[in-house]
């Protein structure tokens, strides 16, 4: 294989068009801290959000959803059971399930929940920061609260190992993002430091991946295109006038809402130097 993945602006625009034309229903079982941002971002991409996260209702809604997002930012027993219920039903229907294992590696309880979900459910995409992905892969990591700290020089191989063991496409988010499957790992250069100044952008990336997975047939393409689109939106939001993190957050939501297939910052996007194969 070549050192670069064949992704074009036309393909990215086609994915954005497919989302807006198909309006996939994305069921999110997420934490209360970022629930509003997650719901709004799903809507701004052109999909339909529903936050059904209680036992009974979760499984019933998964009968209707085009994708299910499981975010473990909070792990009360009823929410975890609802996640299992929705995930099982989505698996039965062949609907993509995205796992965002928030804070795994920081406490034994979060590790136990993540391990149980991985053992019971099949995931199309697993998205986490460098520390979370490393923890899931059984590699030494350092996670404080929900933040990844430390050095992760082998993150590409770690992400690929996790993809191989789970069958999922793995997205490891950081200064540069890594998208890996069992056969390869690519490093993506897109995004802006400002994204790290806003609580919940990691959760919003997970929601973005669920949107793309719910609209596209190819889970790997959904992971690559979703990660790229999210990063491009982050860059454009930083170019707009803002006074600090709060106004940047507003810019980001506005940018996503305007990031249609014909948007100038999509059609003029140069991808040749942004994506490279590393392992």
Helices and strands as residue ranges (DSSP letters): H 9-22, E 25-29, H 35-45, E 48-50, H 57-62, E 67-71, H 77-93, E 96-100, H 108-120, E 125-129, H 130-136, E 142-144, E 147-149, H 155-166, E 169-173, E 177-180, E 185-188, G 193-197, H 201-215, H 219-239, H 245-258, H 264-267, E 275-277
